[in-house]
Amino acid sequence: MVSSTTISASSASKRSPSPIPQKKIMLKVKSQQDGGEDVYKIGYGAHLKKLMDAYCTKRNLDKRTVRFIFRYKELKPRQTPAQLTMEEGDIIDIVTDQGGG
């Protein structure tokens, strides 16, 4: 099942005196466990924390147990699609830590 979510512009756009439309990019977030895929539209300069928070809230997941992977590297919340040179339709993989003992 594919669902789509739009994430609002970053706070950086609030600082500029004249409103400049921010470029948006569509990213897919795919779970490795169940193969589920969600689509998010996010500002190219917005922090990925917004996408991460939205995904965890939607899937009812604890943020501390989820890792977001892009190009074999773990994403950090303060990174942006621009910094990572992401393109329309790129896929972010989700890995959920398994509890055990």
N, C-alpha and C positions, 0 to 999 in steps of 0.2 A: 504494500500500500504506500502510495506517495502522497504526502501532504505538503502544503506550501504555507510559509509564514513570511511576513515582511517585517524587518527590524528597522526602527526609526533611525534617522541620521545621527551622526556622532556629535558630541558636545563641541567639537572643534568648529563646526559650522555656526554655532551660536555666537562665537566671538567675532565673526566677520561683520562689518557694518552693513554691507549690502548682501542680501541673500543670493547665493550662487547655488544653482541646483547641483546637488552632489551626485556623482555617478554611482549607480547601483550595480551590484553584481549578484547573479543567482548562483548559489552554492548548494551542493547536495551533501547531506550528512547521512552516512550509511553505517548501520550497526553490523558489526562482524558476528555477533551472537545470533540474531534472528533474521538478518538480511533486510530489515526494514529500512526504508529510505525516506528522509524528509527533505524538502526544498526550502531554502531560506534566501530572502532577498535582503542584502545588507549593503550599506554604503561602502564604497571602495576604501574610504579612509576611516571607517568605524572600527573600534576595537572588537576583536573576536569574542571578548567577554560577553557581549550582548547575545551573540549567537549561542555560545556555550550555556549561558543562563536560560535562554529560551528553550533550548533542547532539553536540558535537565528538568526544567519545570514541566514541559509538555509530557515527557516520558516518566515523570515522577522518580527521578534518579538523584542520588546524593552526589553533589559536584565533586566530592573528594574521591569518589570511586570510579570516575569516568576520565578517560584520557582521549584527547582529540589528536589524531595523527594526520599529517599532510606531507606527502613526499617522504615517507619513512621517518619523519621527525615529529616529536610531540609539540603541539602548539601551545603558546603562552597567551594568557588572556589579553595582554596589552599589545599584541601584534595586530596588524591590519592586513586585509587582502592586498593592499598596495605594496606593503613591505615584503610580502611573500610572492609578489607578482602572480597572484591568482588570476585565473581567467574564468569567463562565463562557463558554468556547468562543471567546474572542478569538484572533485569528491573529497570530503573529509571523512576519514574512517574513525569509528568510535570503538574503543576497547574498554570494557568494564572489568575492573579488578574483581577477582573472585575471593570471597572470604573463605577462610579455612582454618584448620587447627588440629 
